[in-house]
Amino acid sequence: MSERRSLIDSSESEISIRRQCELLGLTRSTFYYTPAREGALNLELMRLIDEQYLRAPFYGWPRMTLHLQKMGYAINPKRVRRLMQKMGLQALYPKRRTTIPDKEHRIYPYLLRGLEISRPNVV
């Protein structure tokens, strides 16, 4: 959205801002909108989340929420999840390896390859 906003020339232009927004498919309220800044409490929480994440990168939002609540902050898990997502933090842990085959597992041939199935009960 900010890319479109930068395409609009608000200085002395032959085309009005209204017409420029119309050509870009952008509402004028979007052109004049300035995003709200994070509050002081959110910035403090983000700092605490970052410090704890550096100590324990395996903490996800549930455990991070408990950590902040133990520190005395009445905080909602949805808020912690949103702040961690905004900071680009994600818990680091070994993921499941469900698609890696066992080396000793026998690979069976696919018997239906090349077989034309034209009516019910052929297979």
Biopython code that builds the backbone (N, CA, C, O; Angstrom):
import numpy as np
from Bio.PDB.StructureBuilder import StructureBuilder

atoms = [
    (1, "MET", "N", (0.819, -1.182, 0.000)),
    (1, "MET", "CA", (0.000, 0.000, 0.000)),
    (1, "MET", "C", (0.865, 1.248, 0.000)),
    (1, "MET", "O", (0.518, 2.238, -0.643)),
    (2, "SER", "N", (1.992, 1.217, 0.714)),
    (2, "SER", "CA", (2.865, 2.385, 0.763)),
    (2, "SER", "C", (3.506, 2.637, -0.598)),
    (2, "SER", "O", (3.866, 3.772, -0.911)),
    (3, "GLU", "N", (3.655, 1.565, -1.427)),
    (3, "GLU", "CA", (4.211, 1.755, -2.756)),
    (3, "GLU", "C", (3.265, 2.606, -3.590)),
    (3, "GLU", "O", (3.694, 3.510, -4.307)),
    (4, "ARG", "N", (1.967, 2.304, -3.487)),
    (4, "ARG", "CA", (0.987, 3.085, -4.239)),
    (4, "ARG", "C", (0.951, 4.515, -3.735)),
    (4, "ARG", "O", (0.806, 5.461, -4.510)),
    (5, "ARG", "N", (1.085, 4.658, -2.414)),
    (5, "ARG", "CA", (1.034, 5.984, -1.822)),
    (5, "ARG", "C", (2.188, 6.835, -2.316)),
    (5, "ARG", "O", (2.030, 8.042, -2.499)),
    (6, "SER", "N", (3.347, 6.226, -2.538)),
    (6, "SER", "CA", (4.498, 6.985, -3.005)),
    (6, "SER", "C", (4.354, 7.370, -4.477)),
    (6, "SER", "O", (5.081, 8.242, -4.953)),
    (7, "LEU", "N", (3.445, 6.749, -5.198)),
    (7, "LEU", "CA", (3.230, 7.085, -6.602)),
    (7, "LEU", "C", (2.429, 8.375, -6.770)),
    (7, "LEU", "O", (2.403, 8.955, -7.855)),
    (8, "ILE", "N", (1.785, 8.817, -5.709)),
    (8, "ILE", "CA", (0.954, 10.011, -5.785)),
    (8, "ILE", "C", (1.815, 11.238, -5.533)),
    (8, "ILE", "O", (2.533, 11.313, -4.536)),
    (9, "ASP", "N", (1.736, 12.190, -6.437)),
    (9, "ASP", "CA", (2.496, 13.430, -6.326)),
    (9, "ASP", "C", (1.598, 14.468, -5.666)),
    (9, "ASP", "O", (0.651, 14.964, -6.276)),
    (10, "SER", "N", (1.906, 14.791, -4.412)),
    (10, "SER", "CA", (1.048, 15.729, -3.681)),
    (10, "SER", "C", (1.477, 17.183, -3.890)),
    (10, "SER", "O", (0.790, 18.098, -3.435)),
    (11, "SER", "N", (2.591, 17.404, -4.567)),
    (11, "SER", "CA", (3.026, 18.779, -4.832)),
    (11, "SER", "C", (2.204, 19.351, -5.989)),
    (11, "SER", "O", (1.245, 18.731, -6.448)),
    (12, "GLU", "N", (2.581, 20.502, -6.436)),
    (12, "GLU", "CA", (1.842, 21.172, -7.510)),
    (12, "GLU", "C", (1.808, 20.289, -8.757)),
    (12, "GLU", "O", (2.760, 20.258, -9.536)),
    (13, "SER", "N", (0.703, 19.578, -8.931)),
    (13, "SER", "CA", (0.564, 18.668, -10.061)),
    (13, "SER", "C", (-0.675, 19.060, -10.852)),
    (13, "SER", "O", (-1.610, 19.649, -10.311)),
    (14, "GLU", "N", (-0.673, 18.726, -12.143)),
    (14, "GLU", "CA", (-1.830, 19.034, -12.982)),
    (14, "GLU", "C", (-3.026, 18.165, -12.605)),
    (14, "GLU", "O", (-4.175, 18.574, -12.774)),
    (15, "ILE", "N", (-2.752, 16.966, -12.093)),
    (15, "ILE", "CA", (-3.822, 16.038, -11.720)),
    (15, "ILE", "C", (-4.031, 16.138, -10.213)),
    (15, "ILE", "O", (-3.077, 16.102, -9.437)),
    (16, "SER", "N", (-5.274, 16.261, -9.819)),
    (16, "SER", "CA", (-5.570, 16.399, -8.391)),
    (16, "SER", "C", (-5.274, 15.089, -7.658)),
    (16, "SER", "O", (-5.190, 14.020, -8.263)),
    (17, "ILE", "N", (-5.119, 15.205, -6.338)),
    (17, "ILE", "CA", (-4.866, 14.019, -5.507)),
    (17, "ILE", "C", (-6.035, 13.065, -5.614)),
    (17, "ILE", "O", (-5.851, 11.848, -5.653)),
    (18, "ARG", "N", (-7.243, 13.618, -5.661)),
    (18, "ARG", "CA", (-8.438, 12.783, -5.787)),
    (18, "ARG", "C", (-8.380, 11.935, -7.060)),
    (18, "ARG", "O", (-8.660, 10.737, -7.025)),
    (19, "ARG", "N", (-8.017, 12.558, -8.179)),
    (19, "ARG", "CA", (-7.954, 11.838, -9.456)),
    (19, "ARG", "C", (-6.805, 10.832, -9.464)),
    (19, "ARG", "O", (-6.954, 9.736, -10.003)),
    (20, "GLN", "N", (-5.657, 11.187, -8.873)),
    (20, "GLN", "CA", (-4.527, 10.264, -8.807)),
    (20, "GLN", "C", (-4.890, 9.017, -8.006)),
    (20, "GLN", "O", (-4.562, 7.898, -8.400)),
    (21, "CYS", "N", (-5.572, 9.223, -6.874)),
    (21, "CYS", "CA", (-6.013, 8.087, -6.063)),
    (21, "CYS", "C", (-6.998, 7.223, -6.829)),
    (21, "CYS", "O", (-6.957, 5.994, -6.761)),
    (22, "GLU", "N", (-7.886, 7.888, -7.562)),
    (22, "GLU", "CA", (-8.883, 7.161, -8.355)),
    (22, "GLU", "C", (-8.208, 6.304, -9.426)),
    (22, "GLU", "O", (-8.610, 5.162, -9.649)),
    (23, "LEU", "N", (-7.197, 6.841, -10.082)),
    (23, "LEU", "CA", (-6.480, 6.103, -11.121)),
    (23, "LEU", "C", (-5.731, 4.899, -10.560)),
    (23, "LEU", "O", (-5.592, 3.879, -11.235)),
    (24, "LEU", "N", (-5.249, 5.019, -9.326)),
    (24, "LEU", "CA", (-4.514, 3.925, -8.688)),
    (24, "LEU", "C", (-5.436, 2.928, -7.998)),
    (24, "LEU", "O", (-4.981, 1.883, -7.533)),
    (25, "GLY", "N", (-6.730, 3.241, -7.928)),
    (25, "GLY", "CA", (-7.657, 2.348, -7.228)),
    (25, "GLY", "C", (-7.454, 2.430, -5.724)),
    (25, "GLY", "O", (-7.553, 1.423, -5.022)),
    (26, "LEU", "N", (-7.173, 3.620, -5.234)),
    (26, "LEU", "CA", (-6.841, 3.842, -3.837)),
    (26, "LEU", "C", (-7.801, 4.877, -3.261)),
    (26, "LEU", "O", (-8.062, 5.898, -3.898)),
    (27, "THR", "N", (-8.322, 4.630, -2.081)),
    (27, "THR", "CA", (-9.191, 5.624, -1.470)),
    (27, "THR", "C", (-8.335, 6.751, -0.909)),
    (27, "THR", "O", (-7.183, 6.536, -0.531)),
    (28, "ARG", "N", (-8.900, 7.947, -0.856)),
    (28, "ARG", "CA", (-8.136, 9.093, -0.358)),
    (28, "ARG", "C", (-7.811, 8.942, 1.118)),
    (28, "ARG", "O", (-6.775, 9.423, 1.577)),
    (29, "SER", "N", (-8.679, 8.283, 1.861)),
    (29, "SER", "CA", (-8.392, 8.095, 3.286)),
    (29, "SER", "C", (-7.133, 7.244, 3.472)),
    (29, "SER", "O", (-6.385, 7.444, 4.430)),
    (30, "THR", "N", (-6.901, 6.313, 2.576)),
    (30, "THR", "CA", (-5.691, 5.501, 2.635)),
    (30, "THR", "C", (-4.462, 6.362, 2.351)),
    (30, "THR", "O", (-3.405, 6.153, 2.947)),
    (31, "PHE", "N", (-4.597, 7.323, 1.449)),
    (31, "PHE", "CA", (-3.475, 8.213, 1.136)),
    (31, "PHE", "C", (-3.094, 9.060, 2.341)),
    (31, "PHE", "O", (-1.909, 9.266, 2.603)),
    (32, "TYR", "N", (-4.081, 9.551, 3.075)),
    (32, "TYR", "CA", (-3.818, 10.428, 4.212)),
    (32, "TYR", "C", (-3.561, 9.677, 5.512)),
    (32, "TYR", "O", (-3.182, 10.289, 6.510)),
    (33, "TYR", "N", (-3.759, 8.370, 5.519)),
    (33, "TYR", "CA", (-3.620, 7.583, 6.746)),
    (33, "TYR", "C", (-2.164, 7.479, 7.173)),
    (33, "TYR", "O", (-1.289, 7.203, 6.353)),
    (34, "THR", "N", (-1.906, 7.699, 8.454)),
    (34, "THR", "CA", (-0.588, 7.433, 9.026)),
    (34, "THR", "C", (-0.766, 6.364, 10.093)),
    (34, "THR", "O", (-1.574, 6.548, 11.004)),
    (35, "PRO", "N", (-0.040, 5.251, 10.014)),
    (35, "PRO", "CA", (-0.229, 4.157, 10.961)),
    (35, "PRO", "C", (0.108, 4.579, 12.384)),
    (35, "PRO", "O", (1.006, 5.388, 12.619)),
    (36, "ALA", "N", (-0.634, 4.011, 13.324)),
    (36, "ALA", "CA", (-0.410, 4.308, 14.736)),
    (36, "ALA", "C", (0.888, 3.656, 15.191)),
    (36, "ALA", "O", (1.253, 2.580, 14.718)),
    (37, "ARG", "N", (1.573, 4.309, 16.101)),
    (37, "ARG", "CA", (2.821, 3.770, 16.639)),
    (37, "ARG", "C", (2.515, 2.830, 17.789)),
    (37, "ARG", "O", (1.440, 2.889, 18.385)),
    (38, "GLU", "N", (3.465, 1.965, 18.095)),
    (38, "GLU", "CA", (3.309, 1.061, 19.231)),
    (38, "GLU", "C", (3.390, 1.859, 20.529)),
    (38, "GLU", "O", (4.163, 2.811, 20.641)),
    (39, "GLY", "N", (2.588, 1.461, 21.496)),
    (39, "GLY", "CA", (2.577, 2.142, 22.779)),
    (39, "GLY", "C", (3.820, 1.815, 23.596)),
    (39, "GLY", "O", (4.600, 0.930, 23.243)),
    (40, "ALA", "N", (3.987, 2.538, 24.683)),
    (40, "ALA", "CA", (5.161, 2.347, 25.532)),
    (40, "ALA", "C", (5.168, 0.955, 26.157)),
    (40, "ALA", "O", (6.222, 0.329, 26.272)),
    (41, "LEU", "N", (3.985, 0.467, 26.563)),
    (41, "LEU", "CA", (3.917, -0.868, 27.170)),
    (41, "LEU", "C", (4.289, -1.946, 26.158)),
    (41, "LEU", "O", (5.009, -2.887, 26.492)),
    (42, "ASN", "N", (3.805, -1.817, 24.924)),
    (42, "ASN", "CA", (4.150, -2.796, 23.892)),
    (42, "ASN", "C", (5.646, -2.786, 23.596)),
    (42, "ASN", "O", (6.245, -3.842, 23.395)),
    (43, "LEU", "N", (6.247, -1.609, 23.570)),
    (43, "LEU", "CA", (7.695, -1.539, 23.328)),
    (43, "LEU", "C", (8.473, -2.194, 24.457)),
    (43, "LEU", "O", (9.480, -2.862, 24.221)),
    (44, "GLU", "N", (8.001, -2.000, 25.693)),
    (44, "GLU", "CA", (8.655, -2.646, 26.831)),
    (44, "GLU", "C", (8.488, -4.167, 26.764)),
    (44, "GLU", "O", (9.426, -4.919, 27.029)),
    (45, "LEU", "N", (7.285, -4.600, 26.406)),
    (45, "LEU", "CA", (7.040, -6.041, 26.278)),
    (45, "LEU", "C", (7.894, -6.643, 25.164)),
    (45, "LEU", "O", (8.426, -7.743, 25.309)),
    (46, "MET", "N", (8.021, -5.921, 24.059)),
    (46, "MET", "CA", (8.838, -6.417, 22.949)),
    (46, "MET", "C", (10.301, -6.532, 23.368)),
    (46, "MET", "O", (10.990, -7.469, 22.965)),
    (47, "ARG", "N", (10.774, -5.591, 24.169)),
    (47, "ARG", "CA", (12.155, -5.662, 24.664)),
    (47, "ARG", "C", (12.335, -6.883, 25.561)),
    (47, "ARG", "O", (13.330, -7.600, 25.449)),
    (48, "LEU", "N", (11.360, -7.122, 26.460)),
    (48, "LEU", "CA", (11.438, -8.276, 27.352)),
    (48, "LEU", "C", (11.358, -9.591, 26.573)),
    (48, "LEU", "O", (12.072, -10.547, 26.877)),
    (49, "ILE", "N", (10.485, -9.625, 25.571)),
    (49, "ILE", "CA", (10.360, -10.830, 24.731)),
    (49, "ILE", "C", (11.678, -11.084, 24.008)),
    (49, "ILE", "O", (12.136, -12.224, 23.925)),
    (50, "ASP", "N", (12.283, -10.030, 23.491)),
    (50, "ASP", "CA", (13.550, -10.179, 22.767)),
    (50, "ASP", "C", (14.657, -10.688, 23.688)),
    (50, "ASP", "O", (15.430, -11.564, 23.303)),
    (51, "GLU", "N", (14.734, -10.142, 24.901)),
    (51, "GLU", "CA", (15.754, -10.594, 25.847)),
    (51, "GLU", "C", (15.570, -12.071, 26.193)),
    (51, "GLU", "O", (16.535, -12.835, 26.222)),
    (52, "GLN", "N", (14.319, -12.466, 26.454)),
    (52, "GLN", "CA", (14.064, -13.859, 26.812)),
    (52, "GLN", "C", (14.298, -14.776, 25.613)),
    (52, "GLN", "O", (14.777, -15.899, 25.771)),
    (53, "TYR", "N", (13.963, -14.302, 24.426)),
    (53, "TYR", "CA", (14.159, -15.114, 23.222)),
    (53, "TYR", "C", (15.644, -15.369, 22.986)),
    (53, "TYR", "O", (16.022, -16.449, 22.533)),
    (54, "LEU", "N", (16.493, -14.375, 23.294)),
    (54, "LEU", "CA", (17.939, -14.578, 23.136)),
    (54, "LEU", "C", (18.456, -15.616, 24.128)),
    (54, "LEU", "O", (19.386, -16.362, 23.821)),
    (55, "ARG", "N", (17.851, -15.665, 25.326)),
    (55, "ARG", "CA", (18.247, -16.662, 26.326)),
    (55, "ARG", "C", (17.681, -18.039, 25.995)),
    (55, "ARG", "O", (18.361, -19.051, 26.167)),
    (56, "ALA", "N", (16.447, -18.077, 25.523)),
    (56, "ALA", "CA", (15.763, -19.355, 25.271)),
    (56, "ALA", "C", (14.990, -19.265, 23.959)),
    (56, "ALA", "O", (13.793, -18.979, 23.978)),
    (57, "PRO", "N", (15.642, -19.502, 22.818)),
    (57, "PRO", "CA", (14.962, -19.367, 21.530)),
    (57, "PRO", "C", (13.908, -20.440, 21.265)),
    (57, "PRO", "O", (13.191, -20.371, 20.266)),
    (58, "PHE", "N", (13.810, -21.415, 22.141)),
    (58, "PHE", "CA", (12.810, -22.461, 21.973)),
    (58, "PHE", "C", (11.480, -22.079, 22.623)),
    (58, "PHE", "O", (10.529, -22.860, 22.579)),
    (59, "TYR", "N", (11.400, -20.900, 23.222)),
    (59, "TYR", "CA", (10.147, -20.429, 23.806)),
    (59, "TYR", "C", (9.227, -19.962, 22.688)),
    (59, "TYR", "O", (9.585, -19.085, 21.902)),
    (60, "GLY", "N", (8.056, -20.545, 22.624)),
    (60, "GLY", "CA", (7.021, -20.073, 21.715)),
    (60, "GLY", "C", (6.131, -19.087, 22.450)),
    (60, "GLY", "O", (6.445, -18.675, 23.566)),
    (61, "TRP", "N", (5.032, -18.710, 21.835)),
    (61, "TRP", "CA", (4.165, -17.727, 22.482)),
    (61, "TRP", "C", (3.503, -18.249, 23.757)),
    (61, "TRP", "O", (3.283, -17.446, 24.664)),
    (62, "PRO", "N", (3.164, -19.560, 23.894)),
    (62, "PRO", "CA", (2.548, -19.974, 25.155)),
    (62, "PRO", "C", (3.503, -19.840, 26.345)),
    (62, "PRO", "O", (3.126, -19.324, 27.397)),
    (63, "ARG", "N", (4.733, -20.309, 26.167)),
    (63, "ARG", "CA", (5.699, -20.251, 27.261)),
    (63, "ARG", "C", (6.163, -18.817, 27.501)),
    (63, "ARG", "O", (6.440, -18.432, 28.637)),
    (64, "MET", "N", (6.247, -18.033, 26.436)),
    (64, "MET", "CA", (6.633, -16.631, 26.581)),
    (64, "MET", "C", (5.553, -15.873, 27.349)),
    (64, "MET", "O", (5.862, -14.979, 28.136)),
    (65, "THR", "N", (4.288, -16.227, 27.122)),
    (65, "THR", "CA", (3.195, -15.602, 27.856)),
    (65, "THR", "C", (3.315, -15.912, 29.338)),
    (65, "THR", "O", (3.169, -15.022, 30.175)),
    (66, "LEU", "N", (3.581, -17.168, 29.664)),
    (66, "LEU", "CA", (3.751, -17.541, 31.068)),
    (66, "LEU", "C", (4.933, -16.814, 31.694)),
    (66, "LEU", "O", (4.863, -16.385, 32.846)),
    (67, "HIS", "N", (6.007, -16.678, 30.946)),
    (67, "HIS", "CA", (7.197, -15.980, 31.458)),
    (67, "HIS", "C", (6.855, -14.533, 31.799)),
    (67, "HIS", "O", (7.245, -14.036, 32.856)),
    (68, "LEU", "N", (6.129, -13.853, 30.912)),
    (68, "LEU", "CA", (5.779, -12.455, 31.157)),
    (68, "LEU", "C", (4.765, -12.321, 32.293)),
    (68, "LEU", "O", (4.805, -11.356, 33.056)),
    (69, "GLN", "N", (3.862, -13.291, 32.401)),
    (69, "GLN", "CA", (2.887, -13.258, 33.490)),
    (69, "GLN", "C", (3.583, -13.469, 34.830)),
    (69, "GLN", "O", (3.196, -12.861, 35.827)),
    (70, "LYS", "N", (4.605, -14.322, 34.865)),
    (70, "LYS", "CA", (5.367, -14.525, 36.105)),
    (70, "LYS", "C", (6.138, -13.270, 36.493)),
    (70, "LYS", "O", (6.430, -13.055, 37.669)),
    (71, "MET", "N", (6.468, -12.442, 35.502)),
    (71, "MET", "CA", (7.154, -11.181, 35.774)),
    (71, "MET", "C", (6.181, -10.115, 36.273)),
    (71, "MET", "O", (6.601, -9.027, 36.667)),
    (72, "GLY", "N", (4.888, -10.420, 36.259)),
    (72, "GLY", "CA", (3.904, -9.490, 36.807)),
    (72, "GLY", "C", (3.079, -8.744, 35.777)),
    (72, "GLY", "O", (2.309, -7.855, 36.140)),
    (73, "TYR", "N", (3.217, -9.079, 34.502)),
    (73, "TYR", "CA", (2.437, -8.417, 33.459)),
    (73, "TYR", "C", (1.150, -9.209, 33.221)),
    (73, "TYR", "O", (1.187, -10.422, 33.014)),
    (74, "ALA", "N", (0.011, -8.511, 33.251)),
    (74, "ALA", "CA", (-1.269, -9.144, 32.916)),
    (74, "ALA", "C", (-1.401, -9.061, 31.399)),
    (74, "ALA", "O", (-1.878, -8.062, 30.861)),
    (75, "ILE", "N", (-0.977, -10.116, 30.722)),
    (75, "ILE", "CA", (-0.881, -10.087, 29.265)),
    (75, "ILE", "C", (-1.617, -11.263, 28.667)),
    (75, "ILE", "O", (-1.616, -12.362, 29.221)),
    (76, "ASN", "N", (-2.236, -11.026, 27.545)),
    (76, "ASN", "CA", (-3.025, -12.007, 26.820)),
    (76, "ASN", "C", (-2.129, -12.773, 25.844)),
    (76, "ASN", "O", (-1.241, -12.172, 25.239)),
    (77, "PRO", "N", (-2.337, -14.083, 25.674)),
    (77, "PRO", "CA", (-1.519, -14.832, 24.702)),
    (77, "PRO", "C", (-1.617, -14.288, 23.278)),
    (77, "PRO", "O", (-0.653, -14.357, 22.516)),
    (78, "LYS", "N", (-2.781, -13.748, 22.922)),
    (78, "LYS", "CA", (-2.927, -13.194, 21.575)),
    (78, "LYS", "C", (-2.007, -11.993, 21.372)),
    (78, "LYS", "O", (-1.494, -11.781, 20.273)),
    (79, "ARG", "N", (-1.802, -11.221, 22.412)),
    (79, "ARG", "CA", (-0.919, -10.064, 22.317)),
    (79, "ARG", "C", (0.528, -10.507, 22.158)),
    (79, "ARG", "O", (1.272, -9.938, 21.359)),
    (80, "VAL", "N", (0.926, -11.525, 22.919)),
    (80, "VAL", "CA", (2.294, -12.034, 22.810)),
    (80, "VAL", "C", (2.518, -12.611, 21.416)),
    (80, "VAL", "O", (3.565, -12.382, 20.809)),
    (81, "ARG", "N", (1.546, -13.352, 20.909)),
    (81, "ARG", "CA", (1.663, -13.940, 19.574)),
    (81, "ARG", "C", (1.802, -12.847, 18.517)),
    (81, "ARG", "O", (2.620, -12.964, 17.605)),
    (82, "ARG", "N", (1.001, -11.782, 18.639)),
    (82, "ARG", "CA", (1.064, -10.676, 17.680)),
    (82, "ARG", "C", (2.418, -9.965, 17.753)),
    (82, "ARG", "O", (3.006, -9.640, 16.721)),
    (83, "LEU", "N", (2.905, -9.725, 18.959)),
    (83, "LEU", "CA", (4.190, -9.031, 19.103)),
    (83, "LEU", "C", (5.339, -9.887, 18.590)),
    (83, "LEU", "O", (6.248, -9.381, 17.933)),
    (84, "MET", "N", (5.300, -11.180, 18.887)),
    (84, "MET", "CA", (6.371, -12.059, 18.388)),
    (84, "MET", "C", (6.333, -12.134, 16.868)),
    (84, "MET", "O", (7.378, -12.162, 16.217)),
    (85, "GLN", "N", (5.130, -12.167, 16.303)),
    (85, "GLN", "CA", (5.005, -12.213, 14.851)),
    (85, "GLN", "C", (5.519, -10.917, 14.229)),
    (85, "GLN", "O", (6.178, -10.935, 13.190)),
    (86, "LYS", "N", (5.212, -9.797, 14.873)),
    (86, "LYS", "CA", (5.674, -8.506, 14.376)),
    (86, "LYS", "C", (7.198, -8.411, 14.420)),
    (86, "LYS", "O", (7.809, -7.794, 13.548)),
    (87, "MET", "N", (7.811, -9.023, 15.439)),
    (87, "MET", "CA", (9.259, -9.008, 15.573)),
    (87, "MET", "C", (9.926, -10.083, 14.717)),
    (87, "MET", "O", (11.148, -10.088, 14.573)),
    (88, "GLY", "N", (9.141, -10.983, 14.154)),
    (88, "GLY", "CA", (9.705, -12.048, 13.320)),
    (88, "GLY", "C", (10.311, -13.176, 14.134)),
    (88, "GLY", "O", (11.200, -13.877, 13.651)),
    (89, "LEU", "N", (9.842, -13.363, 15.369)),
    (89, "LEU", "CA", (10.373, -14.420, 16.232)),
    (89, "LEU", "C", (9.486, -15.653, 16.168)),
    (89, "LEU", "O", (8.259, -15.554, 16.134)),
    (90, "GLN", "N", (10.116, -16.795, 16.151)),
    (90, "GLN", "CA", (9.415, -18.075, 16.102)),
    (90, "GLN", "C", (10.233, -19.075, 16.903)),
    (90, "GLN", "O", (11.464, -19.058, 16.863)),
    (91, "ALA", "N", (9.549, -19.939, 17.624)),
    (91, "ALA", "CA", (10.246, -20.915, 18.455)),
    (91, "ALA", "C", (11.096, -21.838, 17.590)),
    (91, "ALA", "O", (10.665, -22.289, 16.529)),
    (92, "LEU", "N", (12.297, -22.107, 18.057)),
    (92, "LEU", "CA", (13.196, -23.019, 17.360)),
    (92, "LEU", "C", (13.154, -24.367, 18.060)),
    (92, "LEU", "O", (13.463, -24.465, 19.247)),
    (93, "TYR", "N", (12.777, -25.393, 17.335)),
    (93, "TYR", "CA", (12.743, -26.743, 17.881)),
    (93, "TYR", "C", (12.822, -27.721, 16.723)),
    (93, "TYR", "O", (12.501, -27.359, 15.592)),
    (94, "PRO", "N", (13.240, -28.948, 16.979)),
    (94, "PRO", "CA", (13.321, -29.919, 15.895)),
    (94, "PRO", "C", (11.928, -30.233, 15.356)),
    (94, "PRO", "O", (11.028, -30.587, 16.117)),
    (95, "LYS", "N", (11.762, -30.105, 14.082)),
    (95, "LYS", "CA", (10.470, -30.371, 13.454)),
    (95, "LYS", "C", (10.318, -31.873, 13.209)),
    (95, "LYS", "O", (11.299, -32.617, 13.222)),
    (96, "ARG", "N", (9.088, -32.302, 12.988)),
    (96, "ARG", "CA", (8.839, -33.710, 12.687)),
    (96, "ARG", "C", (9.455, -34.091, 11.352)),
    (96, "ARG", "O", (9.465, -33.299, 10.409)),
    (97, "ARG", "N", (9.958, -35.292, 11.283)),
    (97, "ARG", "CA", (10.579, -35.780, 10.051)),
    (97, "ARG", "C", (9.757, -36.941, 9.516)),
    (97, "ARG", "O", (10.225, -38.079, 9.480)),
    (98, "THR", "N", (8.553, -36.654, 9.108)),
    (98, "THR", "CA", (7.629, -37.716, 8.711)),
    (98, "THR", "C", (7.842, -38.198, 7.281)),
    (98, "THR", "O", (7.397, -39.294, 6.944)),
    (99, "THR", "N", (8.496, -37.432, 6.442)),
    (99, "THR", "CA", (8.620, -37.819, 5.037)),
    (99, "THR", "C", (9.962, -38.431, 4.697)),
    (99, "THR", "O", (10.218, -38.724, 3.529)),
    (100, "ILE", "N", (10.819, -38.633, 5.667)),
    (100, "ILE", "CA", (12.130, -39.228, 5.393)),
    (100, "ILE", "C", (12.012, -40.744, 5.530)),
    (100, "ILE", "O", (11.733, -41.240, 6.621)),
    (101, "PRO", "N", (12.221, -41.496, 4.432)),
    (101, "PRO", "CA", (12.048, -42.947, 4.494)),
    (101, "PRO", "C", (13.210, -43.640, 5.218)),
    (101, "PRO", "O", (14.324, -43.122, 5.295)),
    (102, "ASP", "N", (12.912, -44.800, 5.731)),
    (102, "ASP", "CA", (13.933, -45.632, 6.355)),
    (102, "ASP", "C", (14.774, -46.254, 5.245)),
    (102, "ASP", "O", (14.231, -46.670, 4.221)),
    (103, "LYS", "N", (16.089, -46.322, 5.434)),
    (103, "LYS", "CA", (16.974, -46.860, 4.395)),
    (103, "LYS", "C", (16.729, -48.339, 4.141)),
    (103, "LYS", "O", (16.965, -48.818, 3.032)),
    (104, "GLU", "N", (16.261, -49.072, 5.144)),
    (104, "GLU", "CA", (16.048, -50.506, 4.995)),
    (104, "GLU", "C", (14.640, -50.851, 4.498)),
    (104, "GLU", "O", (14.328, -52.019, 4.268)),
    (105, "HIS", "N", (13.806, -49.846, 4.337)),
    (105, "HIS", "CA", (12.442, -50.082, 3.893)),
    (105, "HIS", "C", (12.418, -50.461, 2.414)),
    (105, "HIS", "O", (13.041, -49.796, 1.586)),
    (106, "ARG", "N", (11.696, -51.529, 2.090)),
    (106, "ARG", "CA", (11.602, -51.997, 0.709)),
    (106, "ARG", "C", (10.648, -51.110, -0.065)),
    (106, "ARG", "O", (9.564, -50.798, 0.427)),
    (107, "ILE", "N", (11.026, -50.696, -1.267)),
    (107, "ILE", "CA", (10.175, -49.869, -2.118)),
    (107, "ILE", "C", (9.413, -50.792, -3.056)),
    (107, "ILE", "O", (10.010, -51.492, -3.874)),
    (108, "TYR", "N", (8.106, -50.789, -2.933)),
    (108, "TYR", "CA", (7.259, -51.665, -3.735)),
    (108, "TYR", "C", (6.925, -50.998, -5.065)),
    (108, "TYR", "O", (6.777, -49.778, -5.121)),
    (109, "PRO", "N", (6.805, -51.781, -6.133)),
    (109, "PRO", "CA", (6.473, -51.203, -7.436)),
    (109, "PRO", "C", (5.005, -50.785, -7.474)),
    (109, "PRO", "O", (4.161, -51.383, -6.807)),
    (110, "TYR", "N", (4.713, -49.756, -8.258)),
    (110, "TYR", "CA", (3.346, -49.281, -8.430)),
    (110, "TYR", "C", (2.708, -50.098, -9.541)),
    (110, "TYR", "O", (3.051, -49.920, -10.710)),
    (111, "LEU", "N", (1.790, -50.987, -9.200)),
    (111, "LEU", "CA", (1.241, -51.962, -10.137)),
    (111, "LEU", "C", (0.166, -51.392, -11.054)),
    (111, "LEU", "O", (-0.188, -52.029, -12.046)),
    (112, "LEU", "N", (-0.358, -50.217, -10.751)),
    (112, "LEU", "CA", (-1.447, -49.659, -11.571)),
    (112, "LEU", "C", (-0.938, -48.738, -12.673)),
    (112, "LEU", "O", (-1.734, -48.229, -13.462)),
    (113, "ARG", "N", (0.368, -48.514, -12.742)),
    (113, "ARG", "CA", (0.910, -47.646, -13.777)),
    (113, "ARG", "C", (0.671, -48.259, -15.151)),
    (113, "ARG", "O", (0.965, -49.434, -15.375)),
    (114, "GLY", "N", (0.146, -47.472, -16.050)),
    (114, "GLY", "CA", (-0.117, -47.932, -17.408)),
    (114, "GLY", "C", (-1.440, -48.667, -17.552)),
    (114, "GLY", "O", (-1.838, -48.974, -18.676)),
    (115, "LEU", "N", (-2.126, -48.958, -16.476)),
    (115, "LEU", "CA", (-3.395, -49.674, -16.535)),
    (115, "LEU", "C", (-4.522, -48.667, -16.734)),
    (115, "LEU", "O", (-4.661, -47.723, -15.957)),
    (116, "GLU", "N", (-5.322, -48.869, -17.771)),
    (116, "GLU", "CA", (-6.439, -47.955, -18.032)),
    (116, "GLU", "C", (-7.648, -48.418, -17.217)),
    (116, "GLU", "O", (-8.126, -49.544, -17.359)),
    (117, "ILE", "N", (-8.117, -47.531, -16.377)),
    (117, "ILE", "CA", (-9.283, -47.834, -15.551)),
    (117, "ILE", "C", (-10.474, -47.186, -16.213)),
    (117, "ILE", "O", (-10.661, -45.974, -16.109)),
    (118, "SER", "N", (-11.293, -47.987, -16.903)),
    (118, "SER", "CA", (-12.386, -47.458, -17.713)),
    (118, "SER", "C", (-13.755, -47.742, -17.139)),
    (118, "SER", "O", (-14.733, -47.144, -17.587)),
    (119, "ARG", "N", (-13.865, -48.626, -16.169)),
    (119, "ARG", "CA", (-15.171, -48.939, -15.574)),
    (119, "ARG", "C", (-14.976, -49.331, -14.106)),
    (119, "ARG", "O", (-13.848, -49.601, -13.693)),
    (120, "PRO", "N", (-16.030, -49.367, -13.326)),
    (120, "PRO", "CA", (-15.899, -49.723, -11.921)),
    (120, "PRO", "C", (-15.413, -51.174, -11.747)),
    (120, "PRO", "O", (-15.647, -52.021, -12.609)),
    (121, "ASN", "N", (-14.751, -51.440, -10.646)),
    (121, "ASN", "CA", (-14.266, -52.754, -10.257)),
    (121, "ASN", "C", (-13.210, -53.332, -11.188)),
    (121, "ASN", "O", (-13.080, -54.553, -11.276)),
    (122, "VAL", "N", (-12.455, -52.493, -11.883)),
    (122, "VAL", "CA", (-11.366, -52.981, -12.727)),
    (122, "VAL", "C", (-10.160, -53.307, -11.834)),
    (122, "VAL", "O", (-9.440, -54.274, -12.080)),
    (123, "VAL", "N", (-9.958, -52.508, -10.818)),
    (123, "VAL", "CA", (-8.770, -52.678, -9.968)),
    (123, "VAL", "C", (-9.091, -53.667, -8.869)),
    (123, "VAL", "O", (-8.235, -53.961, -8.035)),
]
sb = StructureBuilder()
sb.init_structure("model")
sb.init_model(0)
sb.init_chain("A")
sb.init_seg("    ")
for serial, (resi, resn, name, xyz) in enumerate(atoms, 1):
    if name == "N":
        sb.init_residue(resn, " ", resi, " ")
    sb.init_atom(name, np.array(xyz, "f"), 0.0, 1.0, " ", f" {name:<3s}", serial, name[0])
structure = sb.get_structure()
